[in-house]
Each structure stands twice: as structure tokens, then as C-alpha cells.
């Protein structure tokens, strides 16, 4: 698993030469409704063990939560399931709001 900062992820998403990763938001639905990245797929952490097979093991996955702890656990779980292209957003959606998009609602 690799760590990625909010500014690094923003640059990656903005780079037309680079395929976009799957942004896997592992927060709860109410958190996602409060704020999320436009192309993020919601899959709450507690659903990952029963739903991870819906994900493409070949695609790059960036796990996202509020501050980065839950997503780190999910990233580690995915690696144990054979995923090899997994990243964790350091600081989570909060870091995105404070470092990339100050107009994003925080909680």
C-alpha cells in the first residue's frame, strides 16, 4: 500500500495522461452526503468484507475516509485479498478540504 497526499491525488486526477484511480470512499452514508469527491464510489467500511469482490483487482484504488485511519485499514484488507495497486489518502477527506478544496464542507 502506498500513501498519497491530497495535493498528490488532486494532481493525479487532473492529469489527462494518467488513468484515474478508483476513489473508494469507505465512510458512512451520512458522511458521504456531507462531502465527497465527485467521482468517489461509496462502500462503507463495514461492507467491504462482503463487497470487495465488486472491485477490479487490476484497477488502482485510492481508499478515502474522514482522516485516513479507516481507509488505512481497508487498504490493508484489500492488500491481504490480493489487490496490489492500493493507496491510502493521508489525512482523508478532511485533508482534501483543507489542502485542495477549501469550499468543501467539513465536519
C-alpha positions in Angstrom: 0.0 0.0 0.0 1.2 3.5 -0.8 0.3 6.7 1.0 -0.9 9.6 -1.1 -1.4 13.2 0.0 -4.4 15.3 -1.0 -2.3 17.6 -3.3 -0.7 14.5 -5.0 -4.2 12.9 -5.6 -5.5 16.2 -7.0 -2.6 16.4 -9.4 -3.2 12.8 -10.4 -6.9 13.3 -11.1 -6.2 16.4 -13.1 -3.5 14.7 -15.3 -5.2 13.7 -18.6 -2.2 11.5 -19.4 -2.7 9.3 -16.3 -5.7 6.9 -15.9 -7.9 7.9 -13.0 -7.9 5.7 -9.9 -11.0 4.3 -8.3 -11.7 6.6 -5.4 -13.2 4.2 -2.8 -14.9 6.2 -0.1 -15.3 3.9 3.0 -17.1 6.3 5.2 -20.7 6.1 6.3 -23.5 7.3 4.0 -24.2 10.4 6.2 -20.5 11.4 5.9 -20.5 10.9 2.2 -23.6 13.0 1.9 -21.9 15.8 3.9 -19.0 15.9 1.5 -17.2 13.7 -1.1 -15.1 13.7 -4.2 -17.2 13.9 -7.3 -16.2 10.5 -8.7 -15.9 8.6 -5.5 -17.7 5.3 -5.0 -19.2 4.8 -1.6 -18.6 1.5 0.0 -18.8 1.8 3.8 -16.0 0.1 5.7 -18.3 -2.5 7.4 -19.5 -3.6 3.9 -16.0 -4.2 2.5 -15.6 -7.8 3.5 -18.8 -8.8 1.7 -18.4 -6.4 -1.3 -14.7 -6.2 -2.1 -15.2 -8.7 -4.9 -17.2 -6.0 -6.8 -13.9 -4.2 -7.2 -11.4 -4.7 -10.1 -8.1 -6.1 -8.6 -6.3 -4.6 -11.6 -7.5 -1.0 -11.1 -5.6 1.4 -8.9 -7.7 2.0 -5.8 -7.4 5.1 -3.5 -9.1 4.5 -0.2 -10.7 7.5 1.4 -12.2 8.2 4.8 -12.5 11.2 7.2 -8.9 11.4 8.5 -7.2 8.3 7.0 -7.5 5.7 9.7 -10.4 3.6 8.4 -9.2 3.8 4.9 -5.8 2.6 6.0 -7.5 -0.5 7.5 -9.5 -1.1 4.3 -6.3 -0.6 2.2 -4.5 -3.2 4.3 -7.5 -5.6 4.0 -7.6 -5.2 0.2 -3.9 -6.0 0.0 -4.5 -9.2 2.0 -7.1 -10.1 -0.6 -4.6 -9.8 -3.4 -5.0 -6.2 -4.5 -1.6 -4.8 -5.4 -2.4 -1.3 -6.5 -3.8 0.3 -3.4 -3.3 3.8 -2.0 -4.5 5.5 1.2 -5.4 9.2 1.2 -3.3 10.6 4.1 -5.5 12.8 6.2 -8.6 11.7 4.4 -11.4 13.9 3.0 -10.5 16.5 5.7 -7.1 16.9 4.2 -8.7 17.3 0.8 -10.9 20.1 2.1 -8.1 21.9 3.9 -5.3 21.4 1.3 -7.1 21.2 -2.1 -10.7 22.5 -1.9 -11.4 25.0 0.8 -15.0 25.3 -0.4 -15.7 21.7 0.6 -17.9 21.3 3.7 -16.1 19.8 6.7 -17.3 18.0 9.8 
